[in-house]
Amino acid sequence: MSAGFPKRIDTHRLGDAGREIIGELPYSDCERLASLIESGKGRISVFLGFSKDDAGVWEVTGNIAGIVEMTCQRCLQPVEIPLELEISLGIVANENAADSLSTHLDPVIADDGVIDLVALVEDEMILALPSIPKHGQCELPIEQGLVEVGEDEKSERENPFAVLESLKHK
């Protein structure tokens, strides 16, 4: 765990005080994220502000940014993917309270207001990963992308209905 980056935080206490957390989280602290990427460049930058709105909802807003390296699904070479996320979360005690949140807030359920900050950052990064990582334009040599089919392979293919044709003529 990176010294100086808190693992667990009390969002109620931070929200009442209007505090902010600014820091960097190493990719090595995010085991689930690390299993989905080839590597991470540098660290995950985190800027989060905590507040309490007029309705009494504790909010977490801010930015999370980092660069991950994944395997391009077109050319199977490494591709760097910059991730820049803006988050707006509402801390609620249960699912019923989550249903009453404003539409601009995503719910985080924490009945006592204490959340695992590393897991929260990791979850947001995982959700932002592309399902099919790829370069904007892959540089595949033409020979590598084409497969030649010989004449023998084309002519040897049997008609699947040949057996039915023979039964028809009996």
Secondary structure, DSSP 4 states (H G I P E B T S, - for coil): --TTS-SEEEHHHHHHHT-EEEEEEEGGG-HHHHTTSSEEEEEEEEEEEEEE-TTS-EEEEEEEEEEEEEE-TTT-SEEEEEEEEEEEEEEESSHHHHHTS-TT-EEEE-TTSEEEHHHHHHHHHHHHS-SS---SS----HHHH-----HHHHHTPPPTTHHHHHHHT-
